[in-house]
Amino acid sequence: MDNQASTFIPKLKRSMRKLILILSFGLMVGICEGMSLSLAQQNSTWTLEKCIDYALNRNIQVRKSELSNHQYEVYSEQAKAQRFPSANASIGQNFNWTKSTATAGSGLTGSNGSSYSVNSGVTIFNASKLTNLIKQADLSIESGKYSLETTKESISLNILDAFLQILYAEEQVHNSEKQIVSTASQLNLAEERLILKAISQTDYAQVKSQLASEKLTLANSQSQLVIARVTLEQLMELPVTDNFKIAHPNLTESLNQNRTPDVKSVYELALGIKPQIKNAAINKEIASYDEKVARAGLFPTLAASAGISSGYTSLISSSYFGQINNEIYPSVGFSLSIPIYQKKQVKTSIAVAKIGYQNAELSEIDTRNTLRKNIEQACVDVSSAQIKYEASKENYTATLEASVLSDEKFKQGVINSVDYLVSKTNLIVAESELLQSKYNLIVSYKILDFYMGIPLSL
């Protein structure tokens, strides 16, 4: 035995080492694969469509809505199961003692008994209460689906807005950097002219102050870009990382589409496709079944029952299984429950259900009105955004031409620093207004497309 133990223990240790090495290797491979997948996700370029898909798969509100829909399905199965008969079985074992004056001693006589029964019951008539509850449960499933779609649309719009905010911030940074390069060149020229005493110290200081102001603007733009990226990553439920990059679609080609949206046609189209409208209509229908279910309490309820029982008692001299086999009692019965006075419970339930239906009607009207107002605003935004974009583009073109001339005149010493900085400021303002009008136009188009059922894309 000692020899066997001395050879077995080293083998066991070697086997354990091999097992630990295998498990460690497998764990490291899994971690490396997970890290490589995470890095691949972070280093990839994110398009708008990819951002939306990623967010919808991981957003907490979407996942909670999906769980709620699953809950509605469970309730629906429960409602349908109420049509079937119920079945219950029971087993009892009793011990009894009785006091008898005819016996000596304590005077207590003991006995025991067993009972077995199986019972079943089914509702035959309840004024279609079960039928209405089943229909209501099925409608709740459908309502949950439309509610989920509404949540997804809201998240998609938020992702679109955050995505465009990054593009807007990036262009702001680019414009600021371009302005700094231009002003730095003019500052170098101003420094040379200051040495030659061609300009005053005040003129030089004003150009230098302009460069410092533009650097501050660049810092603010860079900060806004970082915030915009973090906002999008958080909306996507994606850990914040410096490697996050988005795709840059061509937004300048045929930017102004010169649309003339018609509110009535867009509204009629949206009524047929928007999930919040369908959900409001279904909620009104669900509320109508509340009254039908409540009214069922005014009518009698007819139910049938059946059962079979048997038992044993020690007070009878027959054997246990003999009594069980011989003492079998089947039963069948009907019961009719007739409501007479219920302390206004049913009437109150009916009144509350009517109020609930009226509230659902108002909610549907409010949902339609909200949609109409949003579409009216979207159509107005498109028209005004197109006009403002064209005006901003024309203003920028004219201001740019004036700025180029101003730069040349400043180099030649024809104008002073004040006139140059005024021209420079006008260009910065015009460029900023053009950038804002550009993205306002893009957003207005996308929101109008959203109400028309066109998928969000860039």
PEPEDA-V450085 format. One record per backbone hydrogen bond with DSSP energy under -1.0 kcal/mol. CO is the residue of the C=O (numbers start at 1). NH is the residue of the N-H. If there is no record, write none. Layout:
# PEPEDA-V450085
co:nh
CO:NH
CO:NH
This chain:
# PEPEDA-V450085
co:nh
1:5
2:6
3:7
4:8
5:9
7:11
8:12
9:13
10:14
11:15
12:16
13:17
14:18
15:19
16:20
17:21
18:22
19:23
20:24
21:25
22:26
23:27
24:28
25:29
26:30
27:31
28:32
29:33
30:34
31:35
32:36
33:37
34:38
35:39
36:40
37:41
38:42
39:43
46:247
47:51
48:52
49:53
50:54
51:55
52:56
53:57
55:59
59:63
60:64
61:65
62:66
63:67
64:68
65:69
66:70
67:71
68:72
69:73
70:74
71:75
72:76
73:77
74:78
75:79
76:80
77:81
80:83
81:84
86:121
88:119
90:117
92:115
94:113
96:111
98:109
107:100
109:98
111:96
112:314
113:94
114:312
115:92
116:310
117:90
118:308
119:88
120:306
121:86
122:304
125:302
128:132
129:133
130:134
131:135
132:136
133:137
134:138
135:139
136:140
137:141
138:142
139:143
140:144
141:145
142:146
143:147
144:148
145:149
146:150
147:151
148:152
149:153
150:154
151:155
152:156
153:157
154:158
155:159
156:160
157:161
158:162
159:163
160:164
161:165
162:166
163:167
164:168
165:169
166:170
167:171
168:172
169:173
170:174
171:175
172:176
173:177
174:178
175:179
176:180
177:181
178:182
179:183
180:184
181:185
182:186
183:187
184:188
185:189
186:190
187:191
188:192
189:193
190:194
191:195
192:196
193:198
194:197
200:204
201:205
202:206
203:207
204:208
205:209
206:210
207:211
208:212
209:213
210:214
211:215
212:216
213:217
214:218
215:219
216:220
217:221
218:222
219:223
220:224
221:225
222:226
223:227
224:228
225:229
226:230
227:231
228:232
229:233
230:234
231:235
232:236
233:238
234:237
245:46
252:255
262:266
263:267
264:268
265:269
266:270
267:271
270:274
274:278
275:279
276:280
277:281
278:282
279:283
280:284
281:285
282:286
283:287
284:288
285:289
288:292
289:293
290:294
291:295
292:296
294:297
295:298
296:299
301:337
302:124
302:125
303:335
304:122
305:333
306:120
307:331
308:118
309:329
310:116
312:114
313:316
319:323
320:324
321:325
322:326
323:327
326:328
329:309
331:307
333:305
335:303
337:301
342:345
344:348
345:349
346:350
347:351
348:352
349:353
350:354
351:355
352:356
353:357
354:358
355:359
356:360
357:361
358:362
359:363
360:364
361:365
362:366
363:367
364:368
365:369
366:370
367:371
368:372
369:373
370:374
371:375
372:376
373:377
374:378
375:379
376:380
377:381
378:382
379:383
380:384
381:385
382:386
383:387
384:388
385:389
386:390
387:391
388:392
389:393
390:394
391:395
392:396
393:397
394:398
395:399
396:400
397:401
398:402
399:403
400:404
401:405
402:406
403:407
404:408
405:409
406:410
407:411
408:412
409:414
416:420
417:421
418:422
419:423
420:424
421:425
422:426
423:427
424:428
425:429
426:430
427:431
428:432
429:433
430:434
431:435
432:436
433:437
434:438
435:439
436:440
437:441
438:442
439:443
440:444
441:445
442:446
443:447
444:448
445:449
446:450
447:451
448:452
449:454
450:453
